[in-house]
């Protein structure tokens, strides 16, 4: 596994943990499912966006917006 792939995996984990921080009733399985089924995840996996280089809280802001509005702004 290369460094970029590891950074992407770490970001997915961090996004799931941030979801749990904001909703303590959410299980890790549900948090991961939320992340993996999001447009934010799709963009995170796209090398051209380089979102994996950003801070987890910055990327989480996209996920949070997507969950609230149904789209990334």
Biotite code that builds the C-alpha atoms (Angstrom):
import biotite.structure as struc

atoms = struc.array([
    struc.Atom([0.000, 0.000, 0.000], chain_id="A", res_id=1, res_name="UNK", atom_name="CA", element="C"),
    struc.Atom([1.410, 3.376, -0.960], chain_id="A", res_id=2, res_name="UNK", atom_name="CA", element="C"),
    struc.Atom([1.369, 6.525, 1.159], chain_id="A", res_id=3, res_name="UNK", atom_name="CA", element="C"),
    struc.Atom([-1.624, 8.064, -0.635], chain_id="A", res_id=4, res_name="UNK", atom_name="CA", element="C"),
    struc.Atom([-3.744, 4.950, -0.141], chain_id="A", res_id=5, res_name="UNK", atom_name="CA", element="C"),
    struc.Atom([-2.857, 4.926, 3.561], chain_id="A", res_id=6, res_name="UNK", atom_name="CA", element="C"),
    struc.Atom([-3.773, 8.604, 3.862], chain_id="A", res_id=7, res_name="UNK", atom_name="CA", element="C"),
    struc.Atom([-7.153, 7.917, 2.236], chain_id="A", res_id=8, res_name="UNK", atom_name="CA", element="C"),
    struc.Atom([-7.855, 5.045, 4.635], chain_id="A", res_id=9, res_name="UNK", atom_name="CA", element="C"),
    struc.Atom([-6.860, 7.187, 7.601], chain_id="A", res_id=10, res_name="UNK", atom_name="CA", element="C"),
    struc.Atom([-9.185, 9.948, 6.420], chain_id="A", res_id=11, res_name="UNK", atom_name="CA", element="C"),
    struc.Atom([-12.123, 7.522, 6.149], chain_id="A", res_id=12, res_name="UNK", atom_name="CA", element="C"),
    struc.Atom([-11.448, 6.347, 9.702], chain_id="A", res_id=13, res_name="UNK", atom_name="CA", element="C"),
    struc.Atom([-11.157, 9.922, 10.960], chain_id="A", res_id=14, res_name="UNK", atom_name="CA", element="C"),
    struc.Atom([-14.390, 10.964, 9.255], chain_id="A", res_id=15, res_name="UNK", atom_name="CA", element="C"),
    struc.Atom([-16.204, 8.036, 10.866], chain_id="A", res_id=16, res_name="UNK", atom_name="CA", element="C"),
    struc.Atom([-14.797, 8.994, 14.266], chain_id="A", res_id=17, res_name="UNK", atom_name="CA", element="C"),
    struc.Atom([-15.918, 12.598, 13.799], chain_id="A", res_id=18, res_name="UNK", atom_name="CA", element="C"),
    struc.Atom([-19.419, 11.370, 12.957], chain_id="A", res_id=19, res_name="UNK", atom_name="CA", element="C"),
    struc.Atom([-19.436, 9.344, 16.175], chain_id="A", res_id=20, res_name="UNK", atom_name="CA", element="C"),
    struc.Atom([-18.152, 12.349, 18.138], chain_id="A", res_id=21, res_name="UNK", atom_name="CA", element="C"),
    struc.Atom([-21.173, 14.301, 16.918], chain_id="A", res_id=22, res_name="UNK", atom_name="CA", element="C"),
    struc.Atom([-23.664, 11.462, 17.472], chain_id="A", res_id=23, res_name="UNK", atom_name="CA", element="C"),
    struc.Atom([-22.730, 9.113, 20.301], chain_id="A", res_id=24, res_name="UNK", atom_name="CA", element="C"),
    struc.Atom([-25.597, 6.767, 19.372], chain_id="A", res_id=25, res_name="UNK", atom_name="CA", element="C"),
    struc.Atom([-23.947, 5.997, 16.038], chain_id="A", res_id=26, res_name="UNK", atom_name="CA", element="C"),
    struc.Atom([-22.002, 2.732, 15.816], chain_id="A", res_id=27, res_name="UNK", atom_name="CA", element="C"),
    struc.Atom([-18.661, 2.517, 14.025], chain_id="A", res_id=28, res_name="UNK", atom_name="CA", element="C"),
    struc.Atom([-20.289, 0.277, 11.423], chain_id="A", res_id=29, res_name="UNK", atom_name="CA", element="C"),
    struc.Atom([-23.013, 2.861, 10.733], chain_id="A", res_id=30, res_name="UNK", atom_name="CA", element="C"),
    struc.Atom([-20.503, 5.714, 10.685], chain_id="A", res_id=31, res_name="UNK", atom_name="CA", element="C"),
    struc.Atom([-18.297, 3.878, 8.186], chain_id="A", res_id=32, res_name="UNK", atom_name="CA", element="C"),
    struc.Atom([-21.332, 3.049, 6.032], chain_id="A", res_id=33, res_name="UNK", atom_name="CA", element="C"),
    struc.Atom([-22.304, 6.727, 6.028], chain_id="A", res_id=34, res_name="UNK", atom_name="CA", element="C"),
    struc.Atom([-18.832, 7.777, 4.928], chain_id="A", res_id=35, res_name="UNK", atom_name="CA", element="C"),
    struc.Atom([-18.434, 5.024, 2.324], chain_id="A", res_id=36, res_name="UNK", atom_name="CA", element="C"),
    struc.Atom([-21.811, 5.791, 0.728], chain_id="A", res_id=37, res_name="UNK", atom_name="CA", element="C"),
    struc.Atom([-21.228, 9.540, 0.456], chain_id="A", res_id=38, res_name="UNK", atom_name="CA", element="C"),
    struc.Atom([-20.210, 11.796, -2.414], chain_id="A", res_id=39, res_name="UNK", atom_name="CA", element="C"),
    struc.Atom([-17.520, 13.100, -0.072], chain_id="A", res_id=40, res_name="UNK", atom_name="CA", element="C"),
    struc.Atom([-15.961, 9.617, -0.075], chain_id="A", res_id=41, res_name="UNK", atom_name="CA", element="C"),
    struc.Atom([-16.082, 9.513, -3.874], chain_id="A", res_id=42, res_name="UNK", atom_name="CA", element="C"),
    struc.Atom([-14.262, 12.836, -4.036], chain_id="A", res_id=43, res_name="UNK", atom_name="CA", element="C"),
    struc.Atom([-11.793, 11.744, -1.358], chain_id="A", res_id=44, res_name="UNK", atom_name="CA", element="C"),
    struc.Atom([-10.841, 8.675, -3.406], chain_id="A", res_id=45, res_name="UNK", atom_name="CA", element="C"),
    struc.Atom([-10.311, 10.758, -6.553], chain_id="A", res_id=46, res_name="UNK", atom_name="CA", element="C"),
    struc.Atom([-6.595, 11.570, -6.695], chain_id="A", res_id=47, res_name="UNK", atom_name="CA", element="C"),
    struc.Atom([-7.210, 14.822, -8.552], chain_id="A", res_id=48, res_name="UNK", atom_name="CA", element="C"),
    struc.Atom([-8.972, 16.386, -5.536], chain_id="A", res_id=49, res_name="UNK", atom_name="CA", element="C"),
    struc.Atom([-6.133, 15.616, -3.113], chain_id="A", res_id=50, res_name="UNK", atom_name="CA", element="C"),
    struc.Atom([-8.630, 15.837, -0.247], chain_id="A", res_id=51, res_name="UNK", atom_name="CA", element="C"),
    struc.Atom([-6.600, 13.257, 1.650], chain_id="A", res_id=52, res_name="UNK", atom_name="CA", element="C"),
    struc.Atom([-3.940, 15.953, 2.167], chain_id="A", res_id=53, res_name="UNK", atom_name="CA", element="C"),
    struc.Atom([-6.421, 18.180, 4.014], chain_id="A", res_id=54, res_name="UNK", atom_name="CA", element="C"),
    struc.Atom([-7.292, 18.093, 7.695], chain_id="A", res_id=55, res_name="UNK", atom_name="CA", element="C"),
    struc.Atom([-10.021, 15.641, 8.745], chain_id="A", res_id=56, res_name="UNK", atom_name="CA", element="C"),
    struc.Atom([-12.172, 18.494, 10.091], chain_id="A", res_id=57, res_name="UNK", atom_name="CA", element="C"),
    struc.Atom([-11.973, 20.327, 6.768], chain_id="A", res_id=58, res_name="UNK", atom_name="CA", element="C"),
    struc.Atom([-13.085, 17.239, 4.824], chain_id="A", res_id=59, res_name="UNK", atom_name="CA", element="C"),
    struc.Atom([-15.702, 16.544, 7.499], chain_id="A", res_id=60, res_name="UNK", atom_name="CA", element="C"),
    struc.Atom([-17.240, 19.950, 6.762], chain_id="A", res_id=61, res_name="UNK", atom_name="CA", element="C"),
    struc.Atom([-18.031, 18.672, 3.252], chain_id="A", res_id=62, res_name="UNK", atom_name="CA", element="C"),
    struc.Atom([-19.531, 15.468, 4.634], chain_id="A", res_id=63, res_name="UNK", atom_name="CA", element="C"),
    struc.Atom([-21.566, 17.394, 7.199], chain_id="A", res_id=64, res_name="UNK", atom_name="CA", element="C"),
    struc.Atom([-22.903, 19.726, 4.512], chain_id="A", res_id=65, res_name="UNK", atom_name="CA", element="C"),
    struc.Atom([-23.737, 16.770, 2.294], chain_id="A", res_id=66, res_name="UNK", atom_name="CA", element="C"),
    struc.Atom([-25.633, 15.022, 5.091], chain_id="A", res_id=67, res_name="UNK", atom_name="CA", element="C"),
    struc.Atom([-27.606, 18.178, 5.912], chain_id="A", res_id=68, res_name="UNK", atom_name="CA", element="C"),
    struc.Atom([-28.420, 19.319, 2.380], chain_id="A", res_id=69, res_name="UNK", atom_name="CA", element="C"),
    struc.Atom([-28.048, 16.213, 0.261], chain_id="A", res_id=70, res_name="UNK", atom_name="CA", element="C"),
    struc.Atom([-25.188, 17.670, -1.766], chain_id="A", res_id=71, res_name="UNK", atom_name="CA", element="C"),
    struc.Atom([-21.672, 19.001, -1.361], chain_id="A", res_id=72, res_name="UNK", atom_name="CA", element="C"),
    struc.Atom([-21.350, 22.775, -1.571], chain_id="A", res_id=73, res_name="UNK", atom_name="CA", element="C"),
])
